[in-house]
Amino acid sequence: MDLPPVRNTVQWIILTLDGYYQAFSRAFMRVNGTTQAPVMHFAAETSLGVVTIRALNMVNKFFNNYLKLVDMDATVFFHVNVAMEWSILRIQILHNLTVFTIVALLILLPRGFVSSGLVGLSLSYALTLKESQVFWSRMYSMMSDHIISADRIKQFIHISTLFKGSIQTNLDPLDFYEDDAIWKALEKFGILPITIVLKVINVYSAPTESRGYLLVHTNGGLNQMRSGICDMVAVARIINATLVIPELDKRSFWQDTSNFSDVFDEEHFMNSLANDIKIIKKLPNDLVNETKVVKQFISWSGMDYYENEIASLWEEYQVIRASKSDSRLANNNLPPDIQKLRCRACYEALRFSPHIEQLGKLLVERMRSFGPYIALHLRYEKDMLAFSGCTHDLSLVEAEELRMIRENISYWKIKEIDPIEQRSKGLCPLTPKEVGIFLTALGYPSTTPIYIAAGEIYGGESHMAELRSRYPLLMSKEKLASIEELEPFSNHASQMAALDYIVSIESDVFIPSYSGNMAKAVEGHRRFLGRGRTISPDKKALVRLFDKLDQGLMTEGKKLSNRIIDLHRRRLGSPRKRKGPISGTKGMERFRSEETFYANPLPDCLCRTEPPPPLNTSHIV
């Protein structure tokens, strides 16, 4: 028995229902694209920061947040499944009504009008057709959902690299807009990408005609010289000087004979700053024997000092020689263009020489092969201990050796130092043993790879044994690189320190045991780049806890761990405005108490426009 009108009507109704379902399903699958992206990004960001999350005992909080995002995403799938069942149920009802109607008609027909065999065959065919219709409707719906879902995932896989983390998700979860459109919207609120600071370097007026030449003798270790060079770039701009490539310190404790071009990429330095100041490699021959004025610029000086007192020297001299370069420029209250020039000099122009960059990147790759790693600036070296007068956990013979070193170095002004007082004030580097306790309390497992960014540790293995027992996977440039690879760098402390600097910048977590020049430089550079955690130990508070451990008044465990984690919740290197001087300080002590520019270059190194002008390079940087 064949009833085409009935069959066609039922099929039309079923297809209409399917159409409603597909429209409904597509809408929900697009919503799923919005709820799915935070799950994907949260999982990715959590995996990248898993070491820090575990260290700060935040695992449960992150897991609960992840479950909430998954539940929100699963809710959408629940509605999709409900919609599918809604559609299938109505298809079954229509088929059942059709079959019941046919059966009722057959009952009303006269006996013998249709053979019983044909009736049974028709009913069997109708029931089979119903089940087939339900099965294929379900398969078609699932296939359609998966196609839509796969399309959404594909969109999120190819998110533009201009955005980091979940910014793209928050701003444009459905990927409707181009990056340029989003940045134009952000610009109305005065926000621009940090990378523009470095890319748009020709928006300033060209330097005025040079009035003379500035010779610079840098002083200190690598990072002290780095910050000094960047300050002298700004000073050269202020006083309209031609900067002669600075001379690196060869008389410091390390006796390093490296020249500027051995440590830094000289050509890149000159080309990067060509629109800001004029730089030459050496003084013109006719001025080599010219009378020079040698000045030790006053520490933390501002614009008035350089524009008036120093610039007035051009009336008598063609060459000014700066005998020192460190901390000669104020951290704050300078014009924005001078501050941003310091940023460009430090983070763009002052790049390490190619041979250092090449080996540095190789060391990073080798550390990455162990997984996410900590870079530990373990400032437990002979020069640091001698200079600071710190002798905790040292023998009497070692303490006397350090005292004699301090006594014999003429340019170290302070000779008599109370080591107990120094330590109680938090002015001593953490010992390797204390670092081990600190890392364990933060929650880092013993399998954590640690790169020791330091020179020769004082006392060698005798002082490293306890740290190594806690964290066996201690690596250094000497372990990661072969003797042949390190041979060109031997006896050049600044070049070796540059390798440590590169590995520290690229690390997942950076922890300095002492807040010296390298610690500050790396912290500032990582802030500028938006890198991972930089945990700055609160040494003054930690000393009290470590002393309690030594005295048996406290034991290692959850109580100590919670205390140390609480102490460091706000010491993780997060982006923030640079701190000013400590209230109540005066004179030079006031400047000394400020957070240094290169430890925290924010907000000066960020871009901000005056809302709401249109995008124009004259408003950038």
C-alpha positions in Angstrom: 0.0 0.0 0.0 1.5 3.4 -1.0 0.2 6.7 0.1 2.5 9.3 -1.6 0.6 12.4 -0.3 0.8 11.2 3.3 4.5 10.2 2.9 5.5 13.4 1.2 3.7 15.5 3.8 5.4 13.7 6.7 8.8 14.1 5.0 8.2 17.9 4.5 7.3 18.3 8.2 10.4 16.4 9.2 12.7 18.5 7.0 11.1 21.6 8.4 11.8 20.5 11.9 15.4 19.7 10.9 15.7 23.2 9.5 14.6 24.7 12.8 17.0 22.4 14.7 20.0 23.2 12.5 19.4 27.0 12.9 19.1 26.5 16.7 22.2 24.2 16.8 24.4 26.6 14.8 23.5 29.4 17.1 24.5 27.3 20.1 27.7 26.0 18.5 28.7 29.6 17.8 28.0 30.4 21.5 30.2 27.4 22.3 33.0 29.1 20.4 32.8 31.9 22.9 32.7 29.6 25.9 35.3 27.2 24.6 38.0 29.8 24.0 38.5 30.7 27.7 38.8 27.0 28.5 41.5 26.6 25.9 43.4 29.7 26.8 43.1 29.1 30.6 44.4 25.6 30.2 47.3 26.8 28.0 48.2 29.7 30.4 47.9 27.4 33.4 50.3 24.9 31.9 52.8 27.6 31.2 52.6 28.9 34.8 52.3 25.6 36.5 55.5 26.0 38.4 54.5 29.3 39.8 51.0 28.1 40.6 52.3 25.2 42.6 54.9 27.4 44.3 52.2 29.8 45.5 49.9 26.9 46.6 47.2 28.1 44.2 46.5 24.8 42.6 43.0 24.4 44.1 42.0 27.9 43.1 43.1 27.4 39.5 41.5 24.0 39.3 38.1 25.3 40.6 38.2 28.2 38.1 39.0 25.7 35.3 36.0 23.6 36.4 33.7 26.7 36.3 34.8 27.4 32.7 34.3 23.8 31.7 30.9 23.8 33.3 29.9 26.9 31.4 31.1 25.4 28.2 29.4 22.1 28.9 26.1 23.9 29.6 26.0 24.9 25.9 26.5 21.3 24.8 23.6 20.3 27.2 21.3 22.7 25.3 22.5 21.4 22.0 21.8 17.8 23.0 18.4 18.8 24.4 17.6 20.5 21.1 18.6 17.3 19.2 16.4 15.1 21.4 13.6 17.6 21.0 13.9 17.2 17.2 14.1 13.4 17.3 11.1 13.1 19.6 8.9 15.1 17.3 10.1 13.0 14.3 9.1 9.9 16.2 5.7 11.3 17.1 5.0 12.2 13.4 6.0 8.8 12.3 3.8 7.1 14.9 0.9 9.3 14.1 1.3 8.4 10.4 1.4 4.6 11.2 -1.6 4.8 13.6 -3.6 6.7 11.0 -2.8 4.1 8.3 -3.7 1.3 10.7 -7.0 3.0 11.5 -7.9 3.3 7.8 -7.0 -0.4 7.2 -9.4 -1.4 10.1 -12.2 0.6 8.5 -11.8 -1.0 5.1 -14.1 -3.9 4.2 -12.8 -7.4 4.9 -10.7 -8.8 2.1 -10.1 -5.3 0.4 -6.4 -5.7 1.2 -4.6 -8.9 1.7 -3.3 -9.6 5.2 0.2 -10.3 3.9 0.4 -6.8 2.3 -0.9 -5.2 5.5 1.9 -6.9 7.6 4.5 -6.0 5.0 3.4 -2.3 5.0 3.4 -2.0 8.7 6.9 -3.6 8.9 8.1 -1.2 6.2 6.6 1.8 8.1 8.3 0.9 11.4 11.7 0.3 9.7 11.4 3.6 7.9 10.7 5.3 11.2 13.8 3.9 12.8 15.9 4.7 9.8 14.6 8.3 9.7 15.4 8.7 13.4 18.9 7.3 13.0 19.9 9.4 10.0 18.4 12.6 11.5 20.6 12.0 14.6 23.7 11.4 12.5 23.1 14.4 10.3 22.6 16.6 13.4 25.8 15.4 15.0 27.8 15.8 11.8 26.5 19.3 11.4 27.5 20.2 15.0 31.0 18.8 14.6 31.5 20.7 11.4 30.5 24.0 13.1 32.6 23.1 16.2 35.7 22.3 14.1 35.4 25.5 12.2 35.3 27.5 15.5 38.4 25.6 16.9 40.3 26.3 13.6 39.6 30.0 14.1 41.0 30.0 17.6 44.1 28.0 16.6 45.1 30.8 14.2 44.8 33.7 16.6 47.1 36.6 15.6 50.4 36.7 17.5 50.0 40.4 18.2 47.9 39.4 21.2 49.1 37.5 24.2 47.3 35.2 26.6 43.6 35.7 26.6 43.4 39.3 25.3 42.1 38.2 22.0 39.4 36.0 23.7 38.3 38.9 25.9 38.2 41.5 23.1 36.9 39.5 20.2 35.9 35.9 21.1 34.2 35.2 17.8 37.1 36.6 15.7 34.9 39.1 13.8 37.4 41.9 13.6 40.9 42.5 12.2 43.7 43.4 14.7 43.9 46.9 13.3 40.3 47.5 14.1 40.7 46.3 17.7 43.8 48.5 18.2 41.9 51.5 16.8 39.2 50.9 19.4 41.9 50.5 22.2 43.5 53.8 21.0 40.4 55.7 22.1 41.2 54.7 25.6 44.9 55.8 25.2 46.3 52.2 24.9 48.9 51.2 22.3 51.0 48.0 21.9 54.3 48.2 23.7 56.2 47.1 20.6 55.4 50.4 18.9 57.7 52.1 21.4 60.7 50.3 19.7 59.4 50.3 16.1 58.6 54.0 15.8 61.9 55.6 16.6 62.0 58.4 14.1 59.2 60.5 15.5 61.5 62.9 17.4 63.1 65.8 15.8 66.6 65.1 14.6 69.4 66.0 17.1 70.6 69.5 16.9 74.1 70.3 15.7 76.6 68.8 18.0 78.5 71.2 20.3 81.2 68.7 21.2 82.2 65.2 22.1 81.3 63.1 25.1 83.8 60.5 26.2 82.5 57.9 28.7 84.5 55.7 31.0 82.0 53.1 32.3 82.5 51.5 35.7 81.4 48.3 37.5 80.3 44.9 36.2 78.2 44.2 33.0 74.8 45.4 34.2 76.2 48.5 36.0 77.9 49.4 32.7 74.8 48.7 30.7 72.6 51.1 32.7 75.5 53.7 32.7 75.8 53.5 28.9 72.0 54.1 28.5 72.1 57.0 30.8 75.0 58.5 28.9 73.0 58.2 25.7 70.3 60.4 27.3 72.9 62.8 28.6 74.5 63.2 25.2 71.0 64.1 23.9 70.4 66.6 26.7 73.8 68.5 26.2 73.8 68.1 22.4 77.0 66.0 22.3 78.4 63.5 19.9 78.8 60.3 21.9 82.0 58.4 21.4 81.6 54.6 21.8 82.0 54.2 25.6 85.1 52.5 27.1 84.3 49.5 29.2 85.7 49.2 32.7 89.0 47.2 32.6 90.1 48.0 36.2 87.3 46.5 38.2 87.6 43.4 40.4 87.2 41.1 37.4 90.0 42.7 35.3 88.1 42.1 32.1 89.9 43.3 28.9 86.8 43.2 26.7 86.1 46.2 24.5 82.6 47.6 23.6 82.4 45.6 20.4 83.4 42.4 22.2 80.3 42.6 24.4 77.8 44.6 22.4 76.8 44.8 18.8 78.5 48.1 18.0 77.0 48.7 14.5 73.5 47.9 15.7 73.9 50.3 18.7 74.9 53.2 16.4 72.3 52.5 13.8 69.4 52.1 16.3 70.1 55.5 17.8 71.0 57.4 14.7 67.8 59.5 14.8 68.4 60.4 18.4 72.1 61.2 18.8 75.2 61.1 16.8 77.6 58.3 17.7 81.2 57.7 16.5 83.6 54.9 17.2 86.5 57.1 18.2 87.5 60.7 18.8 88.7 62.5 15.6 92.5 62.5 15.3 92.8 66.3 15.5 91.1 66.2 19.0 93.0 63.3 20.5 95.5 65.6 22.1 93.0 68.4 22.7 92.5 69.5 26.3 89.6 67.6 27.9 87.6 68.4 30.9 87.2 65.4 33.2 84.0 65.4 35.2 82.4 63.0 37.6 78.7 63.9 37.0 76.7 64.2 40.2 74.6 61.1 40.9 70.9 61.2 40.0 71.1 64.6 38.4 68.2 66.1 36.5 67.8 68.3 33.4 68.8 71.6 35.1 72.2 70.2 36.1 73.1 69.0 32.6 71.5 71.8 30.6 73.2 74.5 32.7 76.3 73.4 34.5 77.5 70.7 32.2 76.4 72.3 28.9 78.2 75.5 29.9 81.5 73.6 29.6 81.2 73.7 25.8 82.2 77.4 25.9 85.7 76.3 26.9 86.1 72.7 25.9 85.3 70.6 22.8 85.6 67.3 24.7 84.0 66.3 28.0 85.1 63.1 29.6 82.7 61.4 32.1 84.9 59.5 34.6 81.9 57.4 35.8 78.7 56.4 34.2 76.6 54.6 36.9 73.5 56.4 38.4 74.4 59.7 36.9 70.8 60.5 35.8 67.7 60.8 37.9 65.2 58.0 37.9 62.2 60.3 37.8 61.0 63.8 36.8 62.6 63.8 33.4 60.9 64.7 30.1 59.0 61.7 28.4 61.3 61.8 25.3 64.4 61.4 27.5 62.9 58.5 29.4 61.8 56.8 26.2 65.3 57.3 24.8 66.7 55.4 27.8 64.2 52.6 27.0 65.2 52.4 23.3 68.9 52.5 24.3 68.6 49.7 26.9 66.0 47.4 25.3 66.6 47.9 21.6 70.0 49.4 20.8 72.2 47.8 23.4 72.1 44.3 22.0 74.8 41.8 22.8 77.4 40.9 20.1 76.4 38.1 17.7 78.7 35.5 19.2 77.2 36.1 22.6 73.7 36.0 21.3 74.3 32.8 19.4 75.6 30.8 22.4 73.1 32.4 24.8 70.2 31.2 22.6 71.8 27.8 22.5 72.0 27.6 26.3 68.3 28.5 26.5 67.4 25.7 24.1 69.4 23.2 26.1 67.7 24.4 29.4 64.3 24.1 27.7 65.0 20.5 26.9 64.6 19.8 30.7 61.3 21.6 30.7 60.2 24.9 32.3 63.1 26.2 34.4 64.1 28.6 37.1 67.0 31.0 36.6 68.7 31.5 40.0 71.0 34.4 40.2 73.0 33.0 43.1 75.2 36.0 44.0 77.4 33.9 46.4 80.7 34.9 44.8 83.9 36.0 46.4 83.6 39.7 45.2 80.0 40.0 46.5 80.8 38.5 49.9 83.9 40.6 50.3 82.2 43.8 49.3 79.1 43.3 51.4 81.0 41.9 54.5 78.6 39.0 54.8 80.1 35.9 56.5 77.1 33.9 57.7 77.8 30.1 57.6 81.4 30.8 56.6 84.5 29.6 58.5 86.8 32.0 60.3 89.5 31.4 57.6 87.0 32.2 54.9 85.8 35.3 56.7 89.4 36.6 57.1 90.1 36.0 53.5 87.1 38.1 52.4 88.1 40.8 54.9 91.6 41.0 53.4 90.2 41.3 49.9 88.0 44.2 51.0 90.9 45.8 52.7 93.2 45.6 49.6 90.8 47.1 47.1 91.3 50.8 47.3 88.1 52.0 45.6 85.9 50.1 48.0 85.3 52.8 50.5 83.8 50.9 53.4 86.3 48.6 55.2 84.8 47.8 58.6 81.4 46.0 58.3 79.4 44.2 61.0 78.2 41.0 59.2 75.5 40.3 61.8 74.0 43.8 61.4 74.3 43.5 57.6 72.4 40.3 57.6 69.7 41.5 60.0 69.0 44.4 57.7 68.5 42.1 54.7 71.7 43.4 53.0 73.4 40.0 52.5 72.8 37.6 49.7 71.0 34.4 50.6 73.3 31.4 51.1 72.9 28.4 48.9 71.4 26.5 51.9 68.9 29.3 52.5 67.9 29.4 48.8 67.1 25.7 49.0 64.8 26.2 52.0 63.2 29.2 50.2 62.5 27.2 47.0 61.1 24.3 48.9 58.8 26.5 50.9 57.5 28.1 47.7 56.5 24.6 46.6 59.0 23.9 43.8 59.5 20.1 43.5 63.0 18.5 43.6 62.7 17.8 39.9 62.7 21.5 39.0 65.5 22.4 36.5 67.5 25.3 37.9 70.0 27.4 36.0 72.7 28.9 38.2 73.3 32.4 36.7 76.6 33.2 38.5 80.3 33.0 38.4 82.3 30.8 40.6 80.5 30.1 43.9 82.6 30.8 46.9 83.7 27.7 48.6 82.5 25.5 45.7 80.7 22.3 46.4 81.2 22.6 50.1 78.6 25.4 50.1 76.5 24.0 47.3 75.9 20.5 48.8 72.7 21.3 50.7 71.1 23.1 47.7 72.1 20.3 45.4 70.6 17.7 47.8 67.3 19.4 47.5 67.5 20.2 43.7 69.8 17.8 41.9 69.1 19.3 38.5 71.4 22.3 38.9 72.7 23.5 35.6 75.1 26.3 34.6 76.8 27.5 31.4 79.8 25.4 32.3 77.6 22.3 32.3 75.4 23.1 29.3 78.2 24.2 27.0 81.4 22.4 26.0 84.9 23.6 26.9 85.4 24.5 23.2 82.2 26.5 23.1 83.1 28.5 26.2 86.8 28.9 25.3 86.3 32.3 23.5 84.6 33.7 26.6 87.1 32.5 29.2 88.8 35.3 31.3 86.1 37.7 30.1 83.7 38.1 33.0 81.4 40.6 31.2 80.9 38.2 28.3 80.2 35.3 30.6 77.7 37.5 32.6 76.0 38.3 29.3 75.3 34.6 28.7 73.7 34.4 32.2 71.7 37.5 31.4 70.2 36.0 28.2 69.3 32.7 29.9 67.8 34.6 32.9 65.6 36.8 30.6 64.2 33.8 28.8 63.5 31.7 32.0 60.1 30.8 33.2 60.9 32.1 36.7 63.8 34.4 37.7 64.9 34.5 41.4 67.9 36.6 42.5 69.5 35.8 45.9 70.7 39.4 46.1 69.1 42.6 44.7 72.2 43.8 42.9 72.7 45.3 39.5 72.0 42.1 37.5 68.9 41.3 39.6 67.5 44.8 38.9 68.4 44.8 35.2 66.9 41.4 34.6 63.8 42.2 36.6 63.3 45.5 34.6 63.9 43.8 31.3 61.4 41.0 32.0 58.9 43.6 33.1 59.4 45.4 29.8 59.0 42.2 27.8 56.0 41.0 29.9 57.9 37.7 30.8 57.1 35.3 33.6 57.5 35.6 37.3 60.4 37.4 38.9 60.4 36.5 42.6 62.4 39.0 44.7 63.1 37.4 48.1 62.3 39.5 51.2 65.7 38.9 52.7 65.1 40.9 55.9 62.0 38.8 56.7 63.5 35.6 55.6 66.5 36.0 57.9 64.2 36.0 60.9 62.5 32.8 59.8 65.8 31.1 58.9 67.2 32.0 62.4 64.2 30.4 64.0 64.9 27.2 62.0 68.5 27.2 63.2 67.4 27.8 66.8 64.8 25.0 66.6 61.9 27.3 67.2 60.4 26.4 63.9 60.5 23.5 61.5 60.1 23.2 57.8 56.6 22.4 56.7 53.3 23.9 55.9 53.4 26.7 58.5 56.8 27.9 57.2 55.7 27.5 53.6 52.5 29.5 54.1 54.4 32.2 55.8 57.0 32.5 53.0 54.3 32.4 50.3 52.3 35.2 52.1 55.5 37.3 52.3 56.0 37.2 48.5 52.5 37.5 47.0 53.4 41.1 46.0 57.0 40.4 45.0 56.4 38.6 41.8 57.6 41.2 39.3 54.1 42.1 38.1 53.7 45.3 35.9 53.2 48.4 38.1 54.2 52.0 38.4 57.8 52.6 39.6 58.1 53.4 43.3 59.2 56.9 44.3 61.5 57.8 47.3 60.8 56.6 50.8 58.8 59.2 52.8 61.0 61.2 55.1 64.3 60.7 53.3 66.3 63.7 52.2 69.3 64.6 50.0 71.1 61.8 48.3 69.5 59.2 50.5 66.1 60.2 49.0 67.4 59.4 45.5 69.0 56.2 46.7 65.7 55.0 48.2 63.9 55.3 44.9 63.2 52.2 42.7 65.7 52.5 39.9 64.6 53.2 36.4 66.1 50.0 34.9 64.6 47.8 37.7 61.1 49.0 36.7 60.9 51.1 33.4 57.1 51.4 33.7 55.2 53.4 32.8 57.8 55.4 30.9 58.5 52.6 28.5 54.8 52.0 27.7 52.9 53.8 25.0 50.0 56.0 25.8 48.1 58.6 23.7 45.9 61.5 24.6 42.4 60.3 24.0 40.7 60.6 21.6 43.0 61.7 18.7 43.2 59.5 15.6 46.1 57.2 15.1 49.1 59.3 14.3 52.8 58.5 14.8 53.4 62.0 16.2 51.4 61.0 19.3 53.3 57.7 19.8 56.3 57.3 22.1 
